Amino acid sequence: MYTIFGSTGFIGKELTLHLKRNKKKVFLPARNKKKFKKNLGYVIYCVGSDDWHKKTKKGYFSNFGHLQEIIFNNKYKSFIFLSTTRLYINSNKNTEEKNDLFVNTKRTNDYYNILKIASESLLLKLDRKIKIVRLSNVFGFNYNSPLILPTLIRDSIKKSKIKISISLNSSKDYILIQDAMELILKILKKGKHNIYNVANGKNIKIKNIVKIIKNNTKCKVMLRNQKKVVIEPKININKIKSEFKFKSKFKIEKDLPKLIDKFKIFYKK
């Protein structure tokens, strides 16, 4: 049996559909319930908050508070916690799982990282049934997300214009939702280590994304703050490549137009 906490979110929902399509038994706990009498089997903790900037309390409970209630009050075969590759932002390009992480409590953007690190630290004090997945930016039909990619696609369709407030040379790592799900499930059942980076291993520049969006929606592009370059560190994926023979299926030129089409169909309803 698979138990998914956070099944109404983007990744949780996709995992639920994927498992059910493959005839797996899936248990989806109610949002306010944290303690159960039965063994939860293979647990995937997908609870998270994209709007933690504005909702501090929600960010705390989704990324740390609820986790401790669940982990101390239930039995399970294996437990995966979805963390983030954002943890490497202050790490000076050292993105191997064993490397030290750095945060500054005075930086507002580090609040999310601190919560994730606290969760990781708690879990690593427990038994080896725990697995931590540091997940990159997931590429998929996350239509209501405030993150940059879905926001750009949504605005290009609904407003016929997009606003870029950082340099077009900025870049970050994206991994296909299908690739991410396959790796999460393999790590959950067969992973030999406690921590895994789950990422594409290559960064994509915003200018390449903007070009494809503009060509497919004919939207207007409005630029500002072009001197502000934000380059997320290249993620080390040697562990998933060697242990699971991972090869990314993601092709921005092919997959982004398909995603844009899904958004177009959705907003025509």
Buried (B, 14 or more C-beta within 10 A) or exposed (E): BBBBBBBEBBBBBBBBEBBEEEEBEBBBBEEEEBEBEEEBBBBBBBBBBBEBEEEEEEBBBBBBBBBBEBBEEBEBBBBBBBBBBBBBBBBEEEBBBEBEBBBEEEEEEBBBBBBBBBBBEBBEEEEEBBBBBBBBBBBBBBBEBEEBBBBBBBBBBEEEEBEBEBBBEBBBBBBBBBBBBBBBBBBBEEBEEBBBBBBBBBBBBBBBBBBBBBEBBEBEBEEEEEEEEBBBBBBBBEBBEEBBEBEBEBEBEEBBEEBBEEBBEEEEE
